[in-house]
C-alpha cells in the first residue's frame, strides 16, 4: 500500500508542476511597477481547463499526502 501511495505522490507532483508551468499568466516584474496588465480577465478555453486541473490535482495531492501519513 505504501508503494502505491508513494508512486501516486510522485505522479501527482509531476502533474501539478506541469499544470502550473503550462499556465500562461504573462505577469512579469515590469507589470508590477506600472506596466500594462489585464487585472480583470475571465479564464476561457484551455486556461480555464488548466486552472481547474491545477485545483483538482492539488486537492488529490493533499489527500494522498494525508493518506500516506496515516499509512506510514
PyMOL Python script that loads the backbone (N, CA, C, O; Angstrom):
from pymol import cmd

cmd.read_pdbstr("""\
ATOM      1  N   UNK A   1       0.833  -1.200   0.000  1.00  0.00           N
ATOM      2  CA  UNK A   1       0.000   0.000   0.000  1.00  0.00           C
ATOM      3  C   UNK A   1       0.868   1.251   0.000  1.00  0.00           C
ATOM      4  O   UNK A   1       0.573   2.223  -0.695  1.00  0.00           O
ATOM      5  N   UNK A   2       1.920   1.217   0.770  1.00  0.00           N
ATOM      6  CA  UNK A   2       2.804   2.371   0.866  1.00  0.00           C
ATOM      7  C   UNK A   2       3.487   2.667  -0.469  1.00  0.00           C
ATOM      8  O   UNK A   2       3.701   3.828  -0.818  1.00  0.00           O
ATOM      9  N   UNK A   3       3.826   1.613  -1.213  1.00  0.00           N
ATOM     10  CA  UNK A   3       4.474   1.796  -2.514  1.00  0.00           C
ATOM     11  C   UNK A   3       3.517   2.438  -3.514  1.00  0.00           C
ATOM     12  O   UNK A   3       3.921   3.282  -4.313  1.00  0.00           O
ATOM     13  N   UNK A   4       2.263   2.040  -3.467  1.00  0.00           N
ATOM     14  CA  UNK A   4       1.254   2.614  -4.367  1.00  0.00           C
ATOM     15  C   UNK A   4       1.061   4.096  -4.061  1.00  0.00           C
ATOM     16  O   UNK A   4       1.003   4.920  -4.974  1.00  0.00           O
ATOM     17  N   UNK A   5       0.963   4.432  -2.784  1.00  0.00           N
ATOM     18  CA  UNK A   5       0.769   5.837  -2.411  1.00  0.00           C
ATOM     19  C   UNK A   5       1.993   6.680  -2.762  1.00  0.00           C
ATOM     20  O   UNK A   5       1.855   7.830  -3.180  1.00  0.00           O
ATOM     21  N   UNK A   6       3.188   6.113  -2.594  1.00  0.00           N
ATOM     22  CA  UNK A   6       4.404   6.852  -2.944  1.00  0.00           C
ATOM     23  C   UNK A   6       4.488   7.095  -4.447  1.00  0.00           C
ATOM     24  O   UNK A   6       4.857   8.183  -4.889  1.00  0.00           O
ATOM     25  N   UNK A   7       4.142   6.072  -5.228  1.00  0.00           N
ATOM     26  CA  UNK A   7       4.135   6.228  -6.684  1.00  0.00           C
ATOM     27  C   UNK A   7       3.105   7.263  -7.112  1.00  0.00           C
ATOM     28  O   UNK A   7       3.374   8.097  -7.977  1.00  0.00           O
ATOM     29  N   UNK A   8       1.927   7.207  -6.505  1.00  0.00           N
ATOM     30  CA  UNK A   8       0.881   8.184  -6.814  1.00  0.00           C
ATOM     31  C   UNK A   8       1.315   9.596  -6.411  1.00  0.00           C
ATOM     32  O   UNK A   8       0.997  10.566  -7.099  1.00  0.00           O
ATOM     33  N   UNK A   9       2.030   9.707  -5.310  1.00  0.00           N
ATOM     34  CA  UNK A   9       2.533  11.008  -4.845  1.00  0.00           C
ATOM     35  C   UNK A   9       3.489  11.609  -5.874  1.00  0.00           C
ATOM     36  O   UNK A   9       3.411  12.799  -6.178  1.00  0.00           O
ATOM     37  N   UNK A  10       4.381  10.791  -6.402  1.00  0.00           N
ATOM     38  CA  UNK A  10       5.346  11.275  -7.394  1.00  0.00           C
ATOM     39  C   UNK A  10       4.641  11.691  -8.674  1.00  0.00           C
ATOM     40  O   UNK A  10       4.951  12.737  -9.244  1.00  0.00           O
ATOM     41  N   UNK A  11       3.695  10.878  -9.127  1.00  0.00           N
ATOM     42  CA  UNK A  11       2.959  11.195 -10.361  1.00  0.00           C
ATOM     43  C   UNK A  11       2.156  12.475 -10.194  1.00  0.00           C
ATOM     44  O   UNK A  11       2.164  13.327 -11.082  1.00  0.00           O
ATOM     45  N   UNK A  12       1.458  12.625  -9.065  1.00  0.00           N
ATOM     46  CA  UNK A  12       0.666  13.838  -8.834  1.00  0.00           C
ATOM     47  C   UNK A  12       1.558  15.073  -8.715  1.00  0.00           C
ATOM     48  O   UNK A  12       1.175  16.155  -9.161  1.00  0.00           O
ATOM     49  N   UNK A  13       2.731  14.926  -8.124  1.00  0.00           N
ATOM     50  CA  UNK A  13       3.654  16.062  -8.009  1.00  0.00           C
ATOM     51  C   UNK A  13       4.126  16.524  -9.378  1.00  0.00           C
ATOM     52  O   UNK A  13       4.197  17.724  -9.643  1.00  0.00           O
ATOM     53  N   UNK A  14       4.446  15.577 -10.243  1.00  0.00           N
ATOM     54  CA  UNK A  14       4.890  15.929 -11.593  1.00  0.00           C
ATOM     55  C   UNK A  14       3.749  16.578 -12.375  1.00  0.00           C
ATOM     56  O   UNK A  14       3.958  17.565 -13.080  1.00  0.00           O
ATOM     57  N   UNK A  15       2.543  16.019 -12.249  1.00  0.00           N
ATOM     58  CA  UNK A  15       1.386  16.597 -12.954  1.00  0.00           C
ATOM     59  C   UNK A  15       1.063  18.003 -12.463  1.00  0.00           C
ATOM     60  O   UNK A  15       0.721  18.878 -13.259  1.00  0.00           O
ATOM     61  N   UNK A  16       1.171  18.223 -11.144  1.00  0.00           N
ATOM     62  CA  UNK A  16       0.890  19.551 -10.601  1.00  0.00           C
ATOM     63  C   UNK A  16       1.933  20.561 -11.074  1.00  0.00           C
ATOM     64  O   UNK A  16       1.594  21.693 -11.419  1.00  0.00           O
ATOM     65  N   UNK A  17       3.182  20.158 -11.091  1.00  0.00           N
ATOM     66  CA  UNK A  17       4.238  21.046 -11.580  1.00  0.00           C
ATOM     67  C   UNK A  17       4.012  21.402 -13.045  1.00  0.00           C
ATOM     68  O   UNK A  17       4.164  22.560 -13.434  1.00  0.00           O
ATOM     69  N   UNK A  18       3.652  20.414 -13.856  1.00  0.00           N
ATOM     70  CA  UNK A  18       3.398  20.666 -15.275  1.00  0.00           C
ATOM     71  C   UNK A  18       2.189  21.572 -15.469  1.00  0.00           C
ATOM     72  O   UNK A  18       2.213  22.458 -16.323  1.00  0.00           O
ATOM     73  N   UNK A  19       1.136  21.363 -14.689  1.00  0.00           N
ATOM     74  CA  UNK A  19      -0.072  22.192 -14.821  1.00  0.00           C
ATOM     75  C   UNK A  19       0.208  23.639 -14.445  1.00  0.00           C
ATOM     76  O   UNK A  19      -0.310  24.557 -15.081  1.00  0.00           O
ATOM     77  N   UNK A  20       1.020  23.849 -13.420  1.00  0.00           N
ATOM     78  CA  UNK A  20       1.353  25.215 -13.010  1.00  0.00           C
ATOM     79  C   UNK A  20       2.245  25.881 -14.048  1.00  0.00           C
ATOM     80  O   UNK A  20       2.048  27.051 -14.378  1.00  0.00           O
ATOM     81  N   UNK A  21       3.221  25.149 -14.561  1.00  0.00           N
ATOM     82  CA  UNK A  21       4.138  25.742 -15.533  1.00  0.00           C
ATOM     83  C   UNK A  21       3.480  26.020 -16.879  1.00  0.00           C
ATOM     84  O   UNK A  21       3.921  26.910 -17.607  1.00  0.00           O
ATOM     85  N   UNK A  22       2.432  25.275 -17.221  1.00  0.00           N
ATOM     86  CA  UNK A  22       1.763  25.482 -18.503  1.00  0.00           C
ATOM     87  C   UNK A  22       0.796  26.655 -18.485  1.00  0.00           C
ATOM     88  O   UNK A  22       0.352  27.099 -19.544  1.00  0.00           O
ATOM     89  N   UNK A  23       0.464  27.163 -17.312  1.00  0.00           N
ATOM     90  CA  UNK A  23      -0.465  28.288 -17.259  1.00  0.00           C
ATOM     91  C   UNK A  23       0.221  29.533 -17.787  1.00  0.00           C
ATOM     92  O   UNK A  23       1.375  29.813 -17.462  1.00  0.00           O
ATOM     93  N   UNK A  24      -0.502  30.268 -18.603  1.00  0.00           N
ATOM     94  CA  UNK A  24       0.052  31.431 -19.280  1.00  0.00           C
ATOM     95  C   UNK A  24      -0.505  32.698 -18.649  1.00  0.00           C
ATOM     96  O   UNK A  24      -1.548  33.195 -19.074  1.00  0.00           O
ATOM     97  N   UNK A  25       0.172  33.219 -17.651  1.00  0.00           N
ATOM     98  CA  UNK A  25      -0.301  34.421 -16.975  1.00  0.00           C
ATOM     99  C   UNK A  25       0.248  35.675 -17.633  1.00  0.00           C
ATOM    100  O   UNK A  25      -0.495  36.635 -17.839  1.00  0.00           O
ATOM    101  N   UNK A  26       1.521  35.687 -17.964  1.00  0.00           N
ATOM    102  CA  UNK A  26       2.106  36.853 -18.598  1.00  0.00           C
ATOM    103  C   UNK A  26       2.366  37.995 -17.646  1.00  0.00           C
ATOM    104  O   UNK A  26       2.503  39.132 -18.098  1.00  0.00           O
ATOM    105  N   UNK A  27       2.441  37.754 -16.359  1.00  0.00           N
ATOM    106  CA  UNK A  27       2.715  38.822 -15.413  1.00  0.00           C
ATOM    107  C   UNK A  27       4.191  38.790 -15.062  1.00  0.00           C
ATOM    108  O   UNK A  27       4.666  37.879 -14.384  1.00  0.00           O
ATOM    109  N   UNK A  28       4.890  39.776 -15.525  1.00  0.00           N
ATOM    110  CA  UNK A  28       6.305  39.881 -15.228  1.00  0.00           C
ATOM    111  C   UNK A  28       6.549  40.943 -14.181  1.00  0.00           C
ATOM    112  O   UNK A  28       5.612  41.546 -13.659  1.00  0.00           O
ATOM    113  N   UNK A  29       7.792  41.162 -13.883  1.00  0.00           N
ATOM    114  CA  UNK A  29       8.153  42.148 -12.871  1.00  0.00           C
ATOM    115  C   UNK A  29       7.844  43.568 -13.345  1.00  0.00           C
ATOM    116  O   UNK A  29       7.538  44.437 -12.529  1.00  0.00           O
ATOM    117  N   UNK A  30       7.922  43.810 -14.649  1.00  0.00           N
ATOM    118  CA  UNK A  30       7.635  45.156 -15.155  1.00  0.00           C
ATOM    119  C   UNK A  30       6.164  45.522 -14.956  1.00  0.00           C
ATOM    120  O   UNK A  30       5.843  46.691 -14.740  1.00  0.00           O
ATOM    121  N   UNK A  31       5.281  44.548 -15.026  1.00  0.00           N
ATOM    122  CA  UNK A  31       3.860  44.828 -14.841  1.00  0.00           C
ATOM    123  C   UNK A  31       3.530  45.133 -13.388  1.00  0.00           C
ATOM    124  O   UNK A  31       2.506  45.751 -13.098  1.00  0.00           O
ATOM    125  N   UNK A  32       4.379  44.711 -12.492  1.00  0.00           N
ATOM    126  CA  UNK A  32       4.165  45.002 -11.079  1.00  0.00           C
ATOM    127  C   UNK A  32       4.336  46.489 -10.803  1.00  0.00           C
ATOM    128  O   UNK A  32       3.651  47.048  -9.947  1.00  0.00           O
ATOM    129  N   UNK A  33       5.242  47.124 -11.521  1.00  0.00           N
ATOM    130  CA  UNK A  33       5.555  48.534 -11.277  1.00  0.00           C
ATOM    131  C   UNK A  33       4.953  49.452 -12.322  1.00  0.00           C
ATOM    132  O   UNK A  33       5.584  50.431 -12.719  1.00  0.00           O
ATOM    133  N   UNK A  34       3.753  49.156 -12.772  1.00  0.00           N
ATOM    134  CA  UNK A  34       3.035  50.095 -13.625  1.00  0.00           C
ATOM    135  C   UNK A  34       2.931  49.711 -15.073  1.00  0.00           C
ATOM    136  O   UNK A  34       2.397  50.488 -15.866  1.00  0.00           O
ATOM    137  N   UNK A  35       3.414  48.553 -15.459  1.00  0.00           N
ATOM    138  CA  UNK A  35       3.260  48.119 -16.840  1.00  0.00           C
ATOM    139  C   UNK A  35       1.824  47.737 -17.118  1.00  0.00           C
ATOM    140  O   UNK A  35       0.991  47.715 -16.212  1.00  0.00           O
ATOM    141  N   UNK A  36       1.540  47.440 -18.356  1.00  0.00           N
ATOM    142  CA  UNK A  36       0.178  47.076 -18.707  1.00  0.00           C
ATOM    143  C   UNK A  36      -0.119  45.652 -18.261  1.00  0.00           C
ATOM    144  O   UNK A  36       0.707  44.752 -18.408  1.00  0.00           O
ATOM    145  N   UNK A  37      -1.299  45.471 -17.723  1.00  0.00           N
ATOM    146  CA  UNK A  37      -1.723  44.133 -17.315  1.00  0.00           C
ATOM    147  C   UNK A  37      -3.232  44.041 -17.389  1.00  0.00           C
ATOM    148  O   UNK A  37      -3.932  45.050 -17.318  1.00  0.00           O
ATOM    149  N   UNK A  38      -3.714  42.854 -17.528  1.00  0.00           N
ATOM    150  CA  UNK A  38      -5.157  42.614 -17.538  1.00  0.00           C
ATOM    151  C   UNK A  38      -5.559  42.194 -16.135  1.00  0.00           C
ATOM    152  O   UNK A  38      -5.481  41.017 -15.782  1.00  0.00           O
ATOM    153  N   UNK A  39      -5.988  43.154 -15.345  1.00  0.00           N
ATOM    154  CA  UNK A  39      -6.316  42.875 -13.960  1.00  0.00           C
ATOM    155  C   UNK A  39      -7.585  42.041 -13.875  1.00  0.00           C
ATOM    156  O   UNK A  39      -7.634  41.052 -13.143  1.00  0.00           O
ATOM    157  N   UNK A  40      -8.593  42.430 -14.608  1.00  0.00           N
ATOM    158  CA  UNK A  40      -9.858  41.716 -14.579  1.00  0.00           C
ATOM    159  C   UNK A  40     -10.052  40.999 -15.908  1.00  0.00           C
ATOM    160  O   UNK A  40     -10.495  41.596 -16.889  1.00  0.00           O
ATOM    161  N   UNK A  41      -9.722  39.735 -15.930  1.00  0.00           N
ATOM    162  CA  UNK A  41      -9.940  38.955 -17.141  1.00  0.00           C
ATOM    163  C   UNK A  41     -10.555  37.621 -16.760  1.00  0.00           C
ATOM    164  O   UNK A  41     -10.275  37.072 -15.695  1.00  0.00           O
ATOM    165  N   UNK A  42     -11.384  37.117 -17.630  1.00  0.00           N
ATOM    166  CA  UNK A  42     -12.007  35.834 -17.365  1.00  0.00           C
ATOM    167  C   UNK A  42     -11.185  34.742 -18.028  1.00  0.00           C
ATOM    168  O   UNK A  42     -10.561  34.951 -19.068  1.00  0.00           O
ATOM    169  N   UNK A  43     -11.201  33.582 -17.405  1.00  0.00           N
ATOM    170  CA  UNK A  43     -10.486  32.447 -17.963  1.00  0.00           C
ATOM    171  C   UNK A  43     -11.375  31.784 -19.011  1.00  0.00           C
ATOM    172  O   UNK A  43     -12.569  31.574 -18.799  1.00  0.00           O
ATOM    173  N   UNK A  44     -10.758  31.462 -20.145  1.00  0.00           N
ATOM    174  CA  UNK A  44     -11.512  30.838 -21.224  1.00  0.00           C
ATOM    175  C   UNK A  44     -10.695  29.706 -21.823  1.00  0.00           C
ATOM    176  O   UNK A  44      -9.465  29.746 -21.817  1.00  0.00           O
ATOM    177  N   UNK A  45     -11.369  28.723 -22.327  1.00  0.00           N
ATOM    178  CA  UNK A  45     -10.733  27.656 -23.075  1.00  0.00           C
ATOM    179  C   UNK A  45      -9.738  26.851 -22.254  1.00  0.00           C
ATOM    180  O   UNK A  45     -10.040  26.375 -21.159  1.00  0.00           O
ATOM    181  N   UNK A  46      -8.542  26.714 -22.818  1.00  0.00           N
ATOM    182  CA  UNK A  46      -7.500  25.895 -22.194  1.00  0.00           C
ATOM    183  C   UNK A  46      -7.045  26.478 -20.866  1.00  0.00           C
ATOM    184  O   UNK A  46      -6.668  25.736 -19.959  1.00  0.00           O
ATOM    185  N   UNK A  47      -7.075  27.788 -20.744  1.00  0.00           N
ATOM    186  CA  UNK A  47      -6.670  28.426 -19.488  1.00  0.00           C
ATOM    187  C   UNK A  47      -7.607  28.028 -18.351  1.00  0.00           C
ATOM    188  O   UNK A  47      -7.162  27.800 -17.226  1.00  0.00           O
ATOM    189  N   UNK A  48      -8.889  27.946 -18.641  1.00  0.00           N
ATOM    190  CA  UNK A  48      -9.864  27.545 -17.630  1.00  0.00           C
ATOM    191  C   UNK A  48      -9.690  26.076 -17.257  1.00  0.00           C
ATOM    192  O   UNK A  48      -9.775  25.716 -16.083  1.00  0.00           O
ATOM    193  N   UNK A  49      -9.446  25.227 -18.257  1.00  0.00           N
ATOM    194  CA  UNK A  49      -9.232  23.805 -18.002  1.00  0.00           C
ATOM    195  C   UNK A  49      -7.988  23.600 -17.152  1.00  0.00           C
ATOM    196  O   UNK A  49      -8.008  22.803 -16.214  1.00  0.00           O
ATOM    197  N   UNK A  50      -6.902  24.310 -17.464  1.00  0.00           N
ATOM    198  CA  UNK A  50      -5.671  24.195 -16.677  1.00  0.00           C
ATOM    199  C   UNK A  50      -5.869  24.692 -15.253  1.00  0.00           C
ATOM    200  O   UNK A  50      -5.317  24.121 -14.312  1.00  0.00           O
ATOM    201  N   UNK A  51      -6.652  25.749 -15.089  1.00  0.00           N
ATOM    202  CA  UNK A  51      -6.927  26.284 -13.754  1.00  0.00           C
ATOM    203  C   UNK A  51      -7.679  25.256 -12.906  1.00  0.00           C
ATOM    204  O   UNK A  51      -7.316  25.009 -11.756  1.00  0.00           O
ATOM    205  N   UNK A  52      -8.705  24.673 -13.465  1.00  0.00           N
ATOM    206  CA  UNK A  52      -9.487  23.672 -12.738  1.00  0.00           C
ATOM    207  C   UNK A  52      -8.649  22.420 -12.487  1.00  0.00           C
ATOM    208  O   UNK A  52      -8.720  21.833 -11.407  1.00  0.00           O
ATOM    209  N   UNK A  53      -7.857  22.010 -13.477  1.00  0.00           N
ATOM    210  CA  UNK A  53      -7.000  20.827 -13.307  1.00  0.00           C
ATOM    211  C   UNK A  53      -5.971  21.050 -12.206  1.00  0.00           C
ATOM    212  O   UNK A  53      -5.661  20.127 -11.453  1.00  0.00           O
ATOM    213  N   UNK A  54      -5.444  22.255 -12.105  1.00  0.00           N
ATOM    214  CA  UNK A  54      -4.473  22.563 -11.056  1.00  0.00           C
ATOM    215  C   UNK A  54      -5.104  22.428  -9.680  1.00  0.00           C
ATOM    216  O   UNK A  54      -4.485  21.892  -8.761  1.00  0.00           O
ATOM    217  N   UNK A  55      -6.318  22.906  -9.536  1.00  0.00           N
ATOM    218  CA  UNK A  55      -7.017  22.801  -8.252  1.00  0.00           C
ATOM    219  C   UNK A  55      -7.299  21.345  -7.911  1.00  0.00           C
ATOM    220  O   UNK A  55      -7.071  20.910  -6.782  1.00  0.00           O
ATOM    221  N   UNK A  56      -7.796  20.589  -8.891  1.00  0.00           N
ATOM    222  CA  UNK A  56      -8.129  19.182  -8.651  1.00  0.00           C
ATOM    223  C   UNK A  56      -6.878  18.376  -8.301  1.00  0.00           C
ATOM    224  O   UNK A  56      -6.896  17.585  -7.358  1.00  0.00           O
ATOM    225  N   UNK A  57      -5.806  18.568  -9.043  1.00  0.00           N
ATOM    226  CA  UNK A  57      -4.568  17.837  -8.772  1.00  0.00           C
ATOM    227  C   UNK A  57      -3.999  18.241  -7.414  1.00  0.00           C
ATOM    228  O   UNK A  57      -3.465  17.399  -6.693  1.00  0.00           O
ATOM    229  N   UNK A  58      -4.106  19.498  -7.065  1.00  0.00           N
ATOM    230  CA  UNK A  58      -3.627  19.950  -5.758  1.00  0.00           C
ATOM    231  C   UNK A  58      -4.395  19.308  -4.612  1.00  0.00           C
ATOM    232  O   UNK A  58      -3.802  18.916  -3.606  1.00  0.00           O
ATOM    233  N   UNK A  59      -5.709  19.201  -4.759  1.00  0.00           N
ATOM    234  CA  UNK A  59      -6.528  18.561  -3.719  1.00  0.00           C
ATOM    235  C   UNK A  59      -6.203  17.075  -3.633  1.00  0.00           C
ATOM    236  O   UNK A  59      -6.096  16.525  -2.537  1.00  0.00           O
ATOM    237  N   UNK A  60      -6.044  16.412  -4.796  1.00  0.00           N
ATOM    238  CA  UNK A  60      -5.674  14.995  -4.795  1.00  0.00           C
ATOM    239  C   UNK A  60      -4.305  14.774  -4.154  1.00  0.00           C
ATOM    240  O   UNK A  60      -4.099  13.790  -3.442  1.00  0.00           O
ATOM    241  N   UNK A  61      -3.381  15.681  -4.405  1.00  0.00           N
ATOM    242  CA  UNK A  61      -2.059  15.583  -3.799  1.00  0.00           C
ATOM    243  C   UNK A  61      -2.139  15.744  -2.285  1.00  0.00           C
ATOM    244  O   UNK A  61      -1.450  15.041  -1.546  1.00  0.00           O
ATOM    245  N   UNK A  62      -2.966  16.651  -1.830  1.00  0.00           N
ATOM    246  CA  UNK A  62      -3.151  16.846  -0.396  1.00  0.00           C
ATOM    247  C   UNK A  62      -3.765  15.606   0.254  1.00  0.00           C
ATOM    248  O   UNK A  62      -3.304  15.163   1.307  1.00  0.00           O
ATOM    249  N   UNK A  63      -4.796  15.051  -0.367  1.00  0.00           N
ATOM    250  CA  UNK A  63      -5.439  13.856   0.176  1.00  0.00           C
ATOM    251  C   UNK A  63      -4.485  12.659   0.169  1.00  0.00           C
ATOM    252  O   UNK A  63      -4.480  11.853   1.100  1.00  0.00           O
ATOM    253  N   UNK A  64      -3.683  12.555  -0.885  1.00  0.00           N
ATOM    254  CA  UNK A  64      -2.715  11.467  -0.951  1.00  0.00           C
ATOM    255  C   UNK A  64      -1.637  11.625   0.115  1.00  0.00           C
ATOM    256  O   UNK A  64      -1.177  10.636   0.685  1.00  0.00           O
ATOM    257  N   UNK A  65      -1.238  12.852   0.383  1.00  0.00           N
ATOM    258  CA  UNK A  65      -0.251  13.104   1.430  1.00  0.00           C
ATOM    259  C   UNK A  65      -0.793  12.716   2.797  1.00  0.00           C
ATOM    260  O   UNK A  65      -0.079  12.117   3.601  1.00  0.00           O
ATOM    261  N   UNK A  66      -2.045  13.052   3.064  1.00  0.00           N
ATOM    262  CA  UNK A  66      -2.664  12.674   4.330  1.00  0.00           C
ATOM    263  C   UNK A  66      -2.798  11.157   4.449  1.00  0.00           C
ATOM    264  O   UNK A  66      -2.543  10.594   5.514  1.00  0.00           O
ATOM    265  N   UNK A  67      -3.191  10.499   3.374  1.00  0.00           N
ATOM    266  CA  UNK A  67      -3.303   9.047   3.388  1.00  0.00           C
ATOM    267  C   UNK A  67      -1.940   8.397   3.604  1.00  0.00           C
ATOM    268  O   UNK A  67      -1.817   7.417   4.339  1.00  0.00           O
ATOM    269  N   UNK A  68      -0.923   8.951   2.955  1.00  0.00           N
ATOM    270  CA  UNK A  68       0.430   8.421   3.109  1.00  0.00           C
ATOM    271  C   UNK A  68       0.936   8.610   4.545  1.00  0.00           C
ATOM    272  O   UNK A  68       1.665   7.764   5.062  1.00  0.00           O
ATOM    273  N   UNK A  69       0.554   9.700   5.176  1.00  0.00           N
ATOM    274  CA  UNK A  69       0.969   9.940   6.555  1.00  0.00           C
ATOM    275  C   UNK A  69       0.302   8.953   7.519  1.00  0.00           C
ATOM    276  O   UNK A  69       0.931   8.507   8.479  1.00  0.00           O
ATOM    277  N   UNK A  70      -0.953   8.614   7.273  1.00  0.00           N
ATOM    278  CA  UNK A  70      -1.656   7.679   8.149  1.00  0.00           C
ATOM    279  C   UNK A  70      -1.190   6.241   7.939  1.00  0.00           C
ATOM    280  O   UNK A  70      -1.183   5.451   8.883  1.00  0.00           O
ATOM    281  N   UNK A  71      -0.804   5.896   6.720  1.00  0.00           N
ATOM    282  CA  UNK A  71      -0.351   4.531   6.444  1.00  0.00           C
ATOM    283  C   UNK A  71       1.043   4.293   6.997  1.00  0.00           C
ATOM    284  O   UNK A  71       1.339   3.207   7.494  1.00  0.00           O
ATOM    285  N   UNK A  72       1.890   5.291   6.915  1.00  0.00           N
ATOM    286  CA  UNK A  72       3.292   5.119   7.346  1.00  0.00           C
ATOM    287  C   UNK A  72       3.441   5.041   8.836  1.00  0.00           C
ATOM    288  O   UNK A  72       4.556   4.897   9.338  1.00  0.00           O
TER     289      UNK A  72
END
""", "prot")
cmd.dss("prot")
cmd.show_as("cartoon", "prot")
cmd.util.cbc("prot")
cmd.orient("prot")
